Amino acid sequence: MKQVKDFNGEVIKAEEGSPIQPFHAYISLMLGMLKEPFVSSDAKYLMIQSSYGYLRDMCYSDDEIEIYIEKIREVVKTNIEINSFMG
């Protein structure tokens, strides 16, 4: 599995006992991005599309990524704020 590093070069990993669970942190970030009125719908789409490549880089299988895509589609369908802001 490819390691993901932060800006300081430290390997990012979920630590047991963390007060915020990694999934909750991810979904809150996703919802924040989807509901942000000053991020264009195109930019939101591109960010979500690029996440597929990052999962592939981290050695997730195509089947696992397809499950992720289906779940993300559900989240997007019910939470995206569509706009034409270009910025």
Residue pairs with C-beta under 8 A, 6 or more apart in sequence:
1 58
1 59
2 57
2 58
2 59
3 11
3 12
4 11
4 12
4 54
4 58
5 11
5 12
6 12
14 21
14 22
27 75
30 72
30 75
31 75
31 79
33 39
33 44
33 47
34 44
34 75
34 76
34 79
34 80
34 81
35 79
35 80
35 81
36 81
37 81
37 83
37 85
38 85
38 87
39 85
39 87
40 83
40 84
40 85
40 86
40 87
41 80
41 82
41 83
41 84
42 86
44 76
44 80
48 72
48 76
51 68
51 72
52 65
52 68
52 69
55 64
55 65
55 68
56 65
60 68
